[in-house]
Amino acid sequence: MSKSKHNGNKPQNQKKQPKTDSRQKSGNAENIGRKFKNIRRRIRRAVSEETAGGVVFRRGEDGIEILMIQDPKDRWSVPKGKIEKGEKIPDAARREVTEETGLKHLKVLDYLGKVNFRFRSQDMLVSKTLHLYMIHAHKDSDSYQPEKHEGIKDVAWFSVNDALDSIEYDDIGKLFLLALKNIRHAGY
């Protein structure tokens, strides 16, 4: 009769567990910690910006159409941009629409309201206020082009339904709906 010795090995029918080195575990935790630290940099300054833009519309063959821009993040929105020092807000809205779309024959109509939003850009906290106007495009409304050097990828006229489906910023979408109500009420 032979005695079997227990040599510290697991029985043959059990799966072997991979060995982990305690240094390897702590190294992974340190790497993750470093990556997280780089992502969550401290906010070193806060800035605020006033911007202006518009819900630009025209009467097309099939009814009201809305002009939208495709921003650098591939989202469809309304043309908008920074207000220059000393510039009146409606003038800034008109200028920004012209710069971003190339349209020149524009009439700024109703003030729709403002949207406040914040976002982080590197080590800055940016607080923006966007003032939106209802803007009527006439005459050369087919001669438009995106302002590529500002990152505008595309400019296009949308039917009202397609524009509503395409707008990707909820707060702007609410003012967009107000513009549509005003356009219909005014009989354009």
C-alpha positions in Angstrom: 0.0 0.0 0.0 1.5 3.3 -1.0 0.8 6.5 0.6 0.3 9.6 -1.5 2.0 12.7 -0.6 0.4 16.1 -0.9 3.0 18.2 -2.7 1.0 21.4 -2.8 -0.1 20.9 -6.4 -3.8 21.0 -7.2 -5.5 17.8 -8.3 -5.2 17.1 -12.0 -9.0 17.4 -12.6 -9.1 21.1 -11.6 -8.3 24.0 -13.9 -5.1 25.9 -13.2 -5.6 29.5 -12.3 -3.2 32.0 -14.0 -0.6 33.3 -11.7 -0.7 37.0 -11.0 2.2 39.0 -9.8 1.2 41.6 -7.1 3.5 44.1 -8.8 1.5 43.6 -12.0 -1.8 44.4 -10.2 -0.4 47.6 -8.6 1.2 48.6 -11.9 -2.2 48.5 -13.7 -3.8 50.5 -10.9 -1.1 53.1 -11.2 -1.5 53.3 -15.0 -5.3 53.7 -14.7 -4.8 56.3 -12.0 -2.4 58.3 -14.3 -4.8 58.1 -17.2 -7.7 59.3 -15.1 -5.6 62.1 -13.6 -4.8 63.3 -17.1 -8.4 63.2 -18.2 -9.7 65.1 -15.1 -7.3 68.1 -15.2 -8.1 70.9 -12.9 -10.1 73.8 -14.2 -7.7 76.7 -14.2 -10.0 79.4 -15.5 -13.6 80.1 -16.4 -14.6 82.2 -19.4 -18.0 83.4 -20.6 -19.0 84.1 -24.2 -22.0 85.8 -25.7 -23.0 84.3 -29.1 -25.7 85.0 -31.5 -27.4 83.2 -34.4 -30.6 82.4 -36.1 -33.2 80.0 -37.2 -33.0 80.9 -40.9 -36.0 80.1 -43.1 -37.3 80.6 -46.6 -40.4 79.7 -48.6 -39.5 76.9 -50.9 -41.5 75.1 -53.6 -42.9 72.6 -51.0 -43.4 75.1 -48.1 -41.1 76.5 -45.4 -37.5 75.4 -45.4 -34.9 75.8 -42.6 -31.2 76.3 -43.2 -28.9 74.3 -41.0 -25.2 73.9 -40.6 -23.2 70.7 -39.9 -20.7 71.6 -37.2 -17.2 70.2 -36.6 -18.7 67.4 -34.5 -21.0 66.3 -37.4 -24.1 67.7 -35.6 -26.8 69.7 -37.4 -27.6 73.0 -35.8 -28.3 76.6 -36.5 -25.7 79.1 -37.7 -24.2 81.0 -34.7 -21.0 82.6 -33.4 -19.4 85.1 -31.1 -20.6 88.7 -30.7 -17.8 91.1 -31.4 -17.0 94.0 -29.0 -19.4 96.9 -29.4 -21.7 94.9 -31.8 -25.4 94.8 -31.3 -26.8 91.3 -30.8 -29.2 91.2 -33.9 -26.3 92.6 -36.1 -24.0 89.8 -34.7 -26.7 87.2 -35.5 -27.0 88.4 -39.1 -23.2 88.7 -39.6 -22.6 85.1 -38.2 -25.3 83.6 -40.5 -23.7 85.4 -43.5 -20.2 84.3 -42.5 -21.1 80.7 -41.8 -23.4 80.2 -44.8 -22.5 82.8 -47.4 -26.1 84.1 -47.5 -26.3 87.9 -47.9 -29.9 88.9 -48.3 -31.2 88.3 -44.7 -33.8 90.0 -42.6 -33.6 89.6 -38.9 -37.1 89.3 -37.4 -38.2 88.2 -34.0 -35.9 87.6 -31.0 -36.6 84.0 -30.0 -34.7 83.8 -26.7 -31.5 82.7 -25.2 -29.9 79.4 -24.3 -27.3 79.1 -21.6 -24.9 76.2 -21.6 -21.5 75.2 -20.1 -18.8 72.9 -21.3 -15.2 72.0 -20.5 -12.4 72.8 -23.0 -9.1 71.5 -21.8 -8.4 73.4 -18.5 -11.2 75.9 -19.0 -14.9 76.0 -18.0 -16.7 77.8 -20.8 -20.1 79.4 -20.0 -22.0 80.4 -23.2 -25.1 82.4 -23.8 -26.6 82.0 -27.3 -29.1 84.6 -28.5 -31.3 83.3 -31.3 -33.4 85.2 -33.8 -35.8 84.3 -36.5 -34.1 85.3 -39.8 -35.8 85.4 -43.2 -33.6 84.5 -46.3 -34.6 85.9 -49.6 -33.3 86.5 -53.1 -30.0 84.5 -53.3 -31.0 81.8 -50.8 -29.7 79.1 -53.2 -26.2 80.5 -53.2 -24.8 79.3 -50.0 -21.6 77.5 -48.9 -20.1 76.4 -45.6 -17.4 78.4 -44.0 -14.8 75.6 -44.1 -12.0 77.4 -42.2 -14.4 77.7 -39.2 -15.1 73.9 -39.3 -18.5 74.1 -40.8 -18.8 70.9 -42.8 -22.0 71.5 -44.7 -24.9 73.8 -45.1 -28.3 72.6 -46.3 -32.0 73.6 -46.6 -34.3 71.1 -44.7 -38.0 70.7 -44.8 -39.5 71.6 -41.4 -40.0 67.9 -40.4 -36.4 67.0 -41.5 -35.0 70.0 -39.6 -36.9 69.0 -36.5 -35.5 65.4 -36.8 -32.0 66.6 -37.4 -31.5 69.3 -34.7 -29.2 67.8 -32.1 -29.2 70.3 -29.3 -32.4 70.1 -27.1 -32.3 73.7 -25.9 -31.9 75.1 -29.4 -34.6 72.7 -30.5 -37.1 74.4 -28.1 -36.4 77.8 -29.6 -36.5 76.2 -33.0 -40.1 75.2 -32.3 -41.0 78.7 -31.2 -39.5 80.0 -34.5 -41.7 77.6 -36.5 -44.8 78.7 -34.6 -43.9 82.4 -35.3 -43.3 81.7 -39.0 -46.7 80.0 -39.4 -48.4 82.7 -37.3 -46.9 85.5 -39.5 -48.0 83.7 -42.6 -44.6 83.3 -44.4 
